[in-house]
């Protein structure tokens, strides 16, 4: 039988088949691919939850007192403050009054010290002048006695010569008187003159002895005479100076106490709450306001045991914001905790079921603009730790081991 040509399928029928058979399959496949792409872009596959470090600190009053309003400064919630900026102040009135009293007492002691110095100086100058005058008097007495001794010795020697002459003349006259050559009165006159000279010699010898004794005593006094030296004023006035030093210490302590009345911000950040207001009395240790830091240094996450991930320092971590579109940035593990801990409730998948995990500190990506206390999704990338290079990370395989992150080792499974 002759083979007849096939009747071509009408295009209308072909289009019907495409529309009811092929098109639904293609649309379903495209939808599946799109869903997977959207899942990977906007949801991803995190294996942990991280919390950006949130630091809060209270500005605390160090002493008891009454809060006063600072001139030109008004604190408000959500206001920005700098570290060590004065955020509140206690009434300094009582301490300033005490400081003024101590200052007046110190001024009085200083005046007393200066007056004591002047009095001592006047007394010492008067005593010094008296002692110098006495020393000069002794020198004059010694000079006079020395001169008197010289004079008397000269007189004695002269009189001794005259006495010898008169004795010779008396002997000659006595012979002549006995012979009748000279008158008897001449002998009497010479004898009288001789007795006068003899008596004068004896008197001068006695006076010479007295003068020599006086000279000896005066010389001894002059050798032993010592001018009084000016005393050490520091030792004499030590009690007054000690009182002044005590006042200075009190003033310094009061200055520190007055400075402690200024309550300063312990950290830079934003005021989250104001607990005390001007006019209220507070005790030492009372929180005045709470300040929240505006930046963070790390992210804290917990690796659960069922994730089969063993974090090491230097391991890559993907940090993702819980936003649409989903923003993800690469970070790294900085520290790994030493013990497994109970995971905080707000990081649990089910708040009613407690979980445990190993705490990990992760660096903060700078391009995500993370806020303190914000929860982020964390995806650990242990590929590099198991011998697979990830994003150009340097790994060196040696004898079945791989070195990553400053000497951390992980087993490499090879065929």
Long-range contacts (C-beta under 8 A, 24 or more apart in sequence): 41-325, 41-326, 42-324, 42-325, 42-326, 43-326, 44-318, 44-320, 44-326, 44-328, 44-377, 44-379, 45-379, 46-318, 46-320, 46-377, 46-378, 46-379, 47-307, 47-309, 47-378, 47-379, 47-380, 48-301, 48-302, 48-303, 48-304, 48-307, 48-357, 48-377, 48-378, 48-379, 48-380, 49-301, 49-302, 49-347, 49-375, 49-376, 49-377, 49-378, 50-299, 50-300, 50-301, 50-319, 50-362, 50-375, 50-376, 50-377, 50-378, 51-299, 51-300, 51-301, 51-344, 51-346, 51-347, 51-373, 51-374, 51-375, 51-376, 52-296, 52-299, 52-364, 52-370, 52-371, 52-372, 52-373, 52-374, 52-375, 52-376, 53-296, 53-297, 53-298, 53-299, 53-300, 53-364, 53-372, 54-292, 54-293, 54-296, 54-372, 54-373, 55-267, 55-269, 55-292, 55-293, 55-296, 55-372, 56-272, 56-290, 56-291, 56-292, 56-293, 57-266, 57-267, 57-269, 57-290, 57-291, 57-293, 58-266, 58-287, 58-288, 58-289, 58-290, 58-291, 59-87, 59-88, 59-263, 59-264, 59-265, 59-266, 59-287, 59-288, 59-289, 59-290, 59-291, 60-263, 60-285, 60-286, 60-287, 60-288, 61-88, 61-90, 61-263, 61-276, 61-282, 61-283, 61-284, 61-285, 61-286, 61-288, 62-260, 62-263, 62-284, 62-285, 63-90, 63-257, 63-260, 63-261, 63-284, 64-281, 64-282, 64-283, 64-284, 65-90, 65-91, 65-261, 65-281, 65-282, 66-90, 66-91, 66-279, 66-280, 66-281, 66-282, 67-91, 67-276, 67-277, 67-278, 67-279, 67-280, 67-281, 67-282, 67-288, 68-278, 68-279, 69-278, 69-279, 75-271, 75-274, 75-289, 76-271, 76-274, 77-271, 77-272, 77-273, 77-274, 78-270, 78-271, 78-272, 79-270, 79-271, 80-269, 80-270, 80-271, 80-294, 81-265, 81-268, 81-269, 81-270, 81-271, 81-291, 82-265, 82-268, 83-265, 83-266, 83-267, 83-268, 84-264, 84-265, 85-264, 85-265, 86-262, 86-263, 86-264, 87-263, 87-264, 87-265, 87-271, 87-288, 87-289, 87-291, 88-262, 88-263, 88-276, 88-278, 88-288, 88-289, 89-261, 89-262, 89-263, 90-261, 90-262, 90-263, 90-282, 91-261, 92-258, 92-261, 95-254, 95-257, 95-258, 95-261, 96-258, 98-254, 99-251, 99-254, 99-255, 99-258, 102-247, 102-250, 102-251, 102-254, 103-251, 105-247, 106-244, 106-247, 106-248, 106-251, 109-240, 109-243, 109-244, 109-247, 110-244, 112-240, 113-237, 113-240, 113-241, 113-244, 116-236, 116-237, 116-240, 117-233, 117-237, 120-231, 120-233, 120-236, 124-228, 124-230, 124-231, 127-228, 128-227, 128-228, 131-225, 131-227, 131-228, 132-227, 134-225, 135-222, 135-225, 135-227, 138-218, 138-221, 138-222, 138-225, 139-222, 141-214, 141-218, 142-215, 142-218, 142-219, 142-222, 145-211, 145-214, 145-215, 145-218, 146-215, 148-207, 148-211, 149-208, 149-211, 149-212, 149-215, 152-204, 152-207, 152-208, 152-211, 153-208, 155-200, 155-204, 156-201, 156-204, 156-205, 156-208, 159-197, 159-200, 159-201, 159-204, 160-201, 162-197, 163-194, 163-197, 163-198, 163-201, 166-190, 166-193, 166-194, 166-197, 167-194, 170-194, 263-288, 265-291, 266-291, 267-291, 267-293, 268-293, 268-294, 269-293, 269-294, 270-294, 292-372, 293-372, 294-372, 295-372, 296-364, 296-370, 296-372, 297-364, 298-334, 298-361, 298-362, 298-363, 298-364, 299-331, 299-361, 299-362, 299-363, 299-364, 299-370, 299-376, 299-378, 300-359, 300-360, 300-361, 300-362, 301-347, 301-359, 301-360, 301-362, 301-378, 302-341, 302-343, 302-347, 302-355, 302-357, 302-358, 302-359, 302-360, 303-357, 303-358, 303-360, 303-380, 304-343, 304-355, 304-356, 304-357, 305-340, 305-356, 305-357, 305-358, 307-380, 309-380, 309-382, 310-382, 310-385, 310-410, 311-336, 311-358, 311-360, 311-380, 311-382, 312-336, 312-385, 312-404, 312-405, 312-408, 312-410, 313-405, 313-406, 313-408, 314-404, 314-405, 314-406, 314-408, 315-380, 315-381, 315-382, 315-384, 315-385, 315-404, 315-405, 316-380, 316-381, 316-384, 316-390, 316-391, 316-393, 317-362, 317-378, 317-379, 317-380, 317-381, 318-378, 318-379, 318-381, 319-362, 319-365, 319-368, 319-370, 319-376, 319-377, 319-378, 320-376, 320-377, 320-378, 320-379, 321-368, 321-370, 321-376, 321-377, 322-375, 322-376, 322-377, 327-368, 329-365, 329-367, 329-368, 330-365, 330-391, 331-362, 331-363, 331-364, 331-365, 332-362, 332-363, 333-360, 333-361, 333-362, 333-380, 333-405, 334-361, 334-362, 334-363, 335-360, 335-361, 336-360, 336-361, 337-361, 346-375, 347-375, 382-410, 385-410, 386-410, 386-411, 386-412, 386-413, 387-412, 387-413, 387-414
